[in-house]
């Protein structure tokens, strides 16, 4: 009887332990690799998103007390403006009567973008939403007195885009407890209002402001696609882990970038640069459309639509996502230059989007024609950036880019002016057998020829267009292994 009871006890203990293991694994809070991949799938497929830097600095638009300032959206730091003065002067002026969330999100959708990331709180500490835990927000401090994030979230739901929020984590120039150490001790801290750097206790800031505001952002606007953290600075790995758990406890399907710190991000951010090679882990390039992140009336450096498309093709060919920034004006409207570029991007994406969405890198990211010799653009080595930090190449030169989807290879002929292009990676010597070739957006038959050294593709005559990027869809013969052949035979 005792033996039988012992066996029964052992069985019960085993079943209990097994059940406990199933419910107590990291997968319960979406930390397993499988769960993480599932959370990331929409983002991996999307490839293209809109970044929006909008805040009190947009109202300043380049001037403070009648003079141009330094530091653009960081000018509160550069000019050492007391936070109460900064918030009072700009807060009383901020009344964006031209703000139209529907128009903003519709422009993003029409440009081919799949998600929108909006600055909920930038380094100045001012909340651009209704924050019950902090009166230093757009509803309480401005004549606008509305919550723009609520309208943007609703528009994203209407147009099928993911609504995502930016949150400055390790910098906050309104709070007294935020020390920094870049590029030197106190280098990005508010030392004019709070001069004693050693008296600052980061934990107090995290408990008093960060965690309450994250709870607000994750509960007031429906589903959040990404919490896009910035500048973790002195946040410890343990604190980063606690923040990640907080996010997932409220929204289990939300993803976060690596700027949460401590290695707890779901993907890596490259700011104002593009890597030189294919990266196997998820990554994203966030890049300005002009020279600056926030709107500045003196900003005159705007990338051409063709350069923006080339950046998109380069990033996606290397396995990344392209988060393209727009800085709305203080009145709530988009700059005309941004509207024009978004329109051109949209026209190109409506024809060629299938070569972007849901694709993966091919065996090579790209190649140059034999007649072209361009030095590889070296990415900046410092991962922490500030203000004017655009390290992306501005060169327009002929190149070929590749993406893939199952047995299809998409060939991007970027800025080509010849009558044909030779694609060396698809020559017969590569071992690839080609089933068919077509050009996206064209109903005409493509007369292609696969030679030993290259696949020869005819290029259409140049027309009066802003974007000289043609995309060919190359369908490969599916390779049948010897084992399969034996089974078939």
C-alpha positions in Angstrom: 0.0 0.0 0.0 2.8 2.4 0.9 4.6 1.5 -2.4 1.4 2.3 -4.3 1.0 5.6 -2.5 4.6 6.4 -3.3 4.0 5.8 -6.9 0.8 7.8 -6.9 2.6 10.7 -5.1 5.4 10.6 -7.7 3.0 10.7 -10.6 1.1 13.6 -9.0 4.4 15.4 -8.3 5.5 14.9 -11.9 2.2 16.2 -13.3 2.3 19.2 -11.0 5.9 20.0 -11.9 5.1 19.7 -15.6 2.1 21.9 -15.4 4.1 24.4 -13.4 6.9 24.4 -15.9 4.4 25.1 -18.7 2.8 28.0 -16.9 5.9 29.5 -15.3 8.2 29.5 -18.4 9.3 32.8 -19.8 6.8 32.2 -22.6 4.1 33.2 -20.1 5.2 36.8 -20.5 6.2 36.5 -24.1 9.9 36.2 -23.5 10.5 33.0 -25.4 12.1 33.2 -28.8 9.0 31.8 -30.5 6.7 34.3 -28.8 9.1 37.2 -29.5 9.2 36.2 -33.2 5.4 36.2 -33.3 5.2 39.7 -31.7 7.8 40.9 -34.2 6.1 39.5 -37.3 4.0 42.5 -38.3 7.0 44.8 -37.9 9.3 42.5 -39.9 6.8 42.4 -42.7 6.1 46.2 -42.6 9.6 47.4 -43.5 8.5 51.1 -43.7 7.3 53.5 -41.0 6.9 57.2 -40.2 8.7 58.9 -37.4 7.1 62.1 -36.1 9.1 64.6 -33.9 6.6 67.1 -32.6 6.7 69.1 -29.5 7.2 72.6 -28.0 10.4 72.9 -30.0 8.3 72.8 -33.1 6.6 76.0 -32.0 10.0 77.6 -31.5 10.9 76.6 -35.0 14.5 77.8 -34.8 14.2 81.0 -32.8 14.4 81.9 -29.1 13.8 85.5 -28.0 14.2 86.7 -31.6 17.5 85.0 -32.3 18.3 81.6 -34.0 19.2 79.1 -31.4 21.7 76.2 -31.3 20.6 72.5 -30.9 17.3 72.4 -32.8 14.9 70.2 -30.8 17.6 70.1 -28.1 17.9 73.9 -27.8 16.6 73.9 -24.2 19.9 72.1 -23.3 22.2 74.1 -25.6 20.8 77.5 -24.5 20.3 76.3 -20.9 16.8 77.6 -20.6 15.0 77.0 -17.3 12.3 74.4 -17.8 9.6 76.6 -16.3 10.4 79.4 -18.7 10.7 77.0 -21.6 7.3 75.4 -20.8 5.6 78.7 -20.0 6.7 80.7 -23.0 6.2 78.0 -25.6 3.3 76.4 -23.9 1.3 79.7 -24.0 2.0 79.9 -27.7 1.4 76.3 -28.7 -2.1 76.1 -30.4 -1.8 73.9 -33.5 -5.1 74.8 -35.2 -4.0 73.1 -38.4 -3.4 69.8 -36.7 -5.3 67.0 -38.5 -4.5 63.5 -37.3 -6.6 62.0 -40.1 -4.5 63.8 -42.7 -1.2 62.9 -41.1 -1.9 59.2 -40.9 -3.5 59.2 -44.4 -0.3 60.7 -45.8 1.7 58.0 -44.1 -0.6 55.3 -45.4 -0.6 56.7 -48.9 3.2 56.9 -48.8 3.3 53.1 -48.2 4.1 53.3 -44.5 2.8 50.6 -42.1 3.4 52.2 -38.7 3.6 55.6 -37.1 5.9 56.5 -34.2 5.1 59.8 -32.4 7.0 61.6 -29.7 4.9 61.2 -26.5 7.7 62.7 -24.4 11.0 64.1 -25.8 14.1 65.1 -23.8 12.5 68.4 -22.7 10.2 66.3 -20.4 7.0 67.8 -21.9 4.2 65.2 -22.4 2.5 65.6 -25.8 -0.6 63.8 -24.5 -3.0 63.9 -21.5 -0.8 62.7 -18.7 -2.7 62.4 -15.4 0.6 61.8 -13.5 2.3 65.0 -14.7 0.7 68.5 -15.3 3.6 69.3 -17.6 1.6 68.3 -20.6 -0.1 69.6 -23.7 -3.6 69.5 -22.2 -2.8 71.4 -19.0 -0.1 73.8 -20.3 -1.3 75.0 -23.8 -4.3 76.8 -25.2 -4.7 73.8 -27.5 -5.8 71.7 -24.5 -6.4 68.5 -26.5 -4.7 65.1 -26.6 -3.2 64.7 -30.1 -2.2 61.1 -29.4 -5.8 60.1 -29.0 -6.6 61.4 -32.4 -3.6 59.9 -34.0 -4.3 56.5 -32.5 -7.9 56.6 -33.8 -6.6 57.5 -37.3 -4.1 54.7 -37.2 -6.9 52.3 -36.4 -9.0 53.7 -39.2 -6.3 53.4 -41.8 -4.8 50.1 -40.6 -1.4 51.4 -39.4 0.2 50.4 -36.1 0.2 53.2 -33.6 3.6 53.5 -31.8 5.0 55.8 -29.2 8.4 57.4 -28.6 9.5 57.9 -25.0 12.7 59.6 -23.9 13.9 57.4 -21.1 17.3 58.5 -19.8 17.0 62.2 -20.5 14.4 64.5 -19.0 15.2 68.2 -18.5 12.1 68.9 -16.4 12.7 66.3 -13.7 15.2 66.9 -10.9 16.4 63.2 -10.7 17.9 62.4 -14.1 21.7 62.3 -14.2 23.6 61.6 -17.4 27.1 60.6 -18.4 27.4 61.4 -22.1 29.7 62.7 -23.4 30.9 63.6 -19.9 29.3 63.4 -16.5 26.2 65.6 -16.6 26.7 66.3 -20.3 23.1 65.8 -21.2 21.6 66.8 -17.8 19.7 69.9 -16.7 22.5 71.4 -14.6 21.2 75.0 -14.6 18.0 74.1 -12.8 19.4 71.2 -10.9 23.2 71.7 -10.6 24.0 68.9 -8.1 24.5 65.9 -10.3 25.4 63.6 -7.4 22.1 64.4 -5.6 20.0 63.0 -8.5 18.5 59.6 -7.8 17.4 58.0 -11.0 15.1 55.5 -9.3 12.9 58.3 -8.0 12.4 59.6 -11.6 11.6 56.1 -12.8 9.0 55.5 -10.1 7.6 59.0 -10.1 7.4 59.7 -13.8 8.5 57.0 -16.2 6.4 54.1 -14.9 3.2 56.1 -14.4 3.5 57.6 -17.9 4.2 54.2 -19.5 1.1 52.9 -17.8 -0.9 55.8 -19.2 0.4 55.4 -22.7 -0.2 51.7 -22.7 -3.8 52.0 -21.4 -5.2 55.2 -22.9 -4.8 54.6 -26.6 -5.7 51.0 -27.5 -3.1 48.6 -28.9 0.5 50.0 -29.1 2.7 48.5 -31.7 6.1 49.8 -30.3 7.4 51.6 -27.3 10.3 53.4 -29.0 12.6 54.2 -26.1 15.4 56.7 -26.5 18.7 57.3 -24.7 18.7 55.0 -21.7 21.8 56.7 -20.4 22.3 55.6 -16.7 19.3 53.2 -16.6 20.6 49.9 -15.2 20.0 46.5 -16.8 17.8 45.5 -13.9 15.7 48.7 -14.3 15.5 48.1 -18.1 14.3 44.5 -17.4 11.6 45.9 -15.0 10.4 48.3 -17.7 10.2 45.6 -20.3 8.1 43.4 -17.9 5.9 46.4 -17.2 5.2 47.0 -20.9 4.5 43.3 -21.6 2.3 43.0 -18.5 -0.1 45.6 -19.9 0.3 44.9 -23.6 1.8 41.4 -24.2 2.1 42.0 -28.0 4.0 45.3 -27.8 7.6 45.4 -28.9 10.4 47.7 -27.7 13.7 48.8 -29.3 17.1 48.3 -27.9 17.2 51.8 -26.4 15.4 50.4 -23.4 18.9 49.3 -22.4 20.3 46.2 -20.8 20.0 44.1 -23.9 16.2 43.8 -23.5 15.2 45.3 -26.8 13.5 43.3 -29.6 15.4 45.1 -32.3 18.4 47.4 -32.9 18.2 51.0 -33.9 20.7 52.6 -36.2 20.3 56.4 -36.1 21.0 58.4 -39.2 23.1 55.6 -40.7 22.8 52.4 -42.7 25.1 49.4 -42.0 27.4 48.0 -44.6 26.2 44.4 -44.6 23.2 42.2 -44.2 22.2 41.8 -40.5 20.5 38.7 -39.4 19.0 40.2 -36.2 16.1 42.7 -36.5 17.2 46.2 -37.0 15.9 49.6 -38.1 17.4 52.8 -39.5 15.7 56.0 -38.3 16.6 58.8 -40.7 15.6 62.4 -41.2 13.9 63.5 -44.4 15.6 66.9 -44.1 18.6 67.9 -41.9 16.8 68.0 -38.6 14.4 65.9 -36.5 12.0 68.7 -35.3 10.7 71.4 -37.6 13.1 74.3 -38.0 12.4 77.2 -40.4 16.1 77.4 -41.2 16.3 73.7 -42.3 17.1 73.8 -46.0 18.7 70.4 -46.5 16.0 68.1 -47.9 16.8 64.7 -49.4 15.5 64.1 -52.9 12.7 61.6 -53.4 15.1 59.4 -55.4 17.6 59.3 -52.5 14.8 58.4 -50.1 13.7 55.5 -52.3 17.3 54.4 -52.6 17.7 54.5 -48.8 14.6 52.3 -48.5 15.9 49.7 -51.0 19.3 49.6 -49.4 18.0 49.2 -45.9 15.5 46.5 -46.8 18.1 44.7 -49.0 20.1 44.4 -45.8 17.2 43.1 -43.7 16.2 46.4 -41.9 13.2 48.6 -41.5 13.2 52.3 -42.7 11.7 54.7 -40.2 11.5 58.0 -42.1 11.1 61.2 -40.0 8.8 64.1 -40.6 8.9 67.2 -38.3 5.4 68.8 -38.3 5.2 72.6 -37.7 4.0 74.2 -34.6 0.7 75.0 -36.2 0.1 71.2 -36.8 0.7 71.1 -40.6 3.4 69.2 -42.4 6.1 71.2 -44.3 5.3 71.4 -48.0 8.6 69.7 -48.8 7.6 66.7 -46.7 4.2 66.5 -48.4 5.8 66.5 -51.8 8.2 63.7 -50.9 5.6 61.6 -49.3 3.4 61.9 -52.4 6.3 60.7 -54.7 7.2 57.9 -52.3 3.6 56.8 -52.4 3.4 56.6 -56.2 6.6 54.5 -56.3 5.4 52.2 -53.5 2.0 51.6 -55.1 3.9 50.1 -58.1 6.8 48.4 -56.3 5.6 47.7 -52.7 5.5 43.9 -53.2 9.3 44.1 -53.5 9.5 45.7 -50.0 6.7 44.3 -47.8 7.3 40.9 -46.3 10.6 40.4 -48.0 13.9 39.2 -46.7 17.5 39.7 -47.8 18.8 37.6 -50.7 22.2 35.9 -50.7 23.7 39.3 -51.4 22.4 42.8 -50.6 23.5 44.4 -53.9 26.2 45.0 -56.5 27.7 47.8 -58.6 27.9 47.8 -62.4 31.5 47.2 -63.6 31.8 50.8 -64.7 31.1 52.1 -61.3 33.6 52.3 -58.4 32.1 53.9 -55.2 33.9 53.6 -51.9 31.8 51.9 -49.2 30.2 54.4 -46.9 31.5 53.8 -43.4 28.9 54.1 -40.7 29.6 56.3 -37.7 31.1 54.3 -34.8 29.4 56.1 -31.9 26.0 54.7 -31.1 25.0 57.7 -29.1 24.2 60.7 -31.3 23.0 64.3 -30.8 21.2 66.9 -33.0 22.9 67.2 -36.4 24.1 63.6 -36.8 23.2 62.5 -40.4 25.9 60.0 -41.4 24.0 58.6 -44.4 25.5 58.8 -47.9 24.0 61.5 -50.2 25.6 60.1 -53.4 23.4 59.2 -56.3 25.1 56.6 -58.4 24.0 53.5 -60.4 23.6 50.4 -58.2 21.6 47.2 -58.0 19.8 46.0 -54.8 18.1 42.7 -54.1 15.3 41.4 -51.9 13.7 38.0 -51.8 10.4 36.3 -51.1 10.2 32.5 -51.4 11.5 31.6 -55.0 11.3 35.3 -56.2 14.2 37.7 -56.3 13.4 41.4 -56.7 16.1 43.3 -58.6 16.2 47.1 -58.0 17.9 49.0 -60.8 18.8 52.2 -59.0 19.6 55.4 -60.9 20.5 53.6 -64.1 20.8 55.6 -67.3 21.9 52.9 -69.8 19.6 50.9 -72.1 20.2 47.7 -70.1 21.6 46.4 -66.9 23.8 43.4 -66.3 23.0 41.6 -63.0 26.1 39.5 -62.2 24.6 37.7 -59.2 22.0 36.1 -61.5 24.3 34.9 -64.3 24.4 31.2 -65.2 27.6 30.9 -63.3 25.6 31.6 -60.1 23.7 28.3 -60.6 20.4 30.0 -60.4 17.8 28.8 -63.0 15.4 31.5 -64.1 11.8 30.7 -64.8 10.5 34.2 -65.7 11.2 37.9 -65.5 8.8 40.8 -65.4 9.1 44.5 -64.4 6.7 45.8 -61.7 4.2 48.3 -63.1 4.8 47.3 -66.7 2.5 45.1 -68.7 5.2 44.7 -71.4 7.1 41.4 -71.8 10.7 41.6 -70.7 13.2 40.3 -73.2 15.8 39.0 -70.8 18.9 36.9 -71.4 20.8 34.9 -68.9 24.5 34.8 -69.9 27.3 33.0 -68.1 28.4 36.1 -66.3 25.2 38.1 -65.9 21.5 38.3 -66.4 20.9 41.0 -69.0 17.7 43.1 -68.4 16.5 45.9 -70.7 15.8 49.3 -69.0 12.8 51.4 -70.1 13.5 54.9 -71.5 13.8 57.6 -68.9 10.7 59.6 -68.4 10.0 62.8 -66.6 9.9 61.2 -63.2 11.3 62.0 -59.8 12.5 58.5 -59.0 14.7 56.5 -61.4 14.4 53.1 -59.6 12.9 50.2 -61.6 12.2 46.9 -60.0 12.3 43.5 -61.8 10.6 40.4 -60.5 12.8 37.3 -61.2 11.1 34.0 -60.5 13.5 31.2 -60.0 13.0 27.6 -60.8 12.5 25.8 -57.5 15.6 23.6 -56.8 14.7 19.9 -56.4 17.1 18.0 -54.2 18.5 14.6 -55.2 16.4 12.9 -52.5 13.2 14.4 -54.0 14.2 13.4 -57.5 14.7 9.8 -56.4 11.3 9.8 -54.8 9.7 11.3 -57.9 11.5 8.8 -60.1 
